[in-house]
């Protein structure tokens, strides 16, 4: 049995998880004057791009899945005092979406008339590090450690990533921002799964020499070519979504190259998608996605990775001494394109709720109730939009994938105009 060492001292709040939800929760708490530790276990991130010099087993190392940030994030980043620094980082622009959804023809949606401007294709490794640095600047302490569990009296059991030692950390409050693992919250609440959606994805990072520089003319950054465009000559900045009989595909430009993902249910997934050759064959059977990856070298693509992508809700998402934020509280089908934005919003609101509880313990019940009401509102909007979006695709209504998602419209709501913009990959917090 591994001995548990007791760390000296304690903190007002411990935030488990160093993604967007956890980082902004720590930022808010530290900014309110509380002693905060952000426990970052590193998460599922790679450090090398695919292709030459990269590991074909990596599934696209060099980026973290979950790459779209919608224009509506702009006011939130401004309120956090982060907008100017974020814009200066030069994340590639997302200028809109093309979707073959409800018909074989592509329909475009531009950000031209969005009141907040364009969105962004994030370099998640840089974006997450940017948010953690902001938390540190506000006064949070970041430790390379993962949370194993929470004991009575607010005692967290954490494993240090550097020496592997297991320690006990005393904290008055804990924010669970551990993503779909929901390390703390799952011990206190029930997790409601929407369906069994999964994503299989890879990144094509190498183009044939004769194709480089010939694909599209989309804008990719605040000041010119960026990331994947500079690496491959691929300049098409608009995300493409394409429905097929057993699910849907999407592709978008990321810093490591061109991300391609297929969304389906496990029992409907073609086993051949597990290999680079089988995945490429699946791409060639699409009408539109295959055109976006024309010119890329399939032999250089990493082995595809699989990840859960279903909607997921934790109830309750808060209780005495703990709150959940990001995917730990509420995870979305990636069709919503709201994963990272929701992680940021829930991280901010969780941080504020905990700050209120620390400042005035007599307000704990009201603070947690307010946070729960906030989550309920997000969940209700998501559920309605999810049903409306999927019902727009009726070409394969008799196929299992679509039949499982074609519930009745909520009363008084017309069908949605198409899939939600952007379609980021699943994991976000």
Buried (B, 14 or more C-beta within 10 A) or exposed (E): EEEBEEBEEBBBBBBBBBBBBBBBBBBBBBBBEBBBBBBBBEBEBBEEBBBEEBEBEBBBBBBBBBBBBBBBBBEBBEEBEBBEEBEEBBBBBBBBBBBBBBBEEBBEBEBEEBEEEBBBBBBBBBBBBBBBBBBBEBBBBBBBBBBBEBEEEBBBBBBBBEEEBBBBBBBBBBBBBBBBBBBBBBEBBEBEEBBBBBBBBBBBBBBEEEBBEEBBEBBBBBEEBBBBBBBBBBBBBBBBBBBBBBBBBBBBBBBBBBBBBBBBBEEBBBEEBBEBEBBBBBBEEBEBBBBBBBBBBBEBBBBBBBBBBBBBBBBBBBEEBBBBBBBBBBBBBBBBBBBBBBBBBBBBBBBBBBBBBBBEEEBBEEBBEBBBEBBBEBBEEBBBBBBBBBBBBEBBEEBBBBEBBBEEBEEEEEEBBBBBBBBBBBBBB
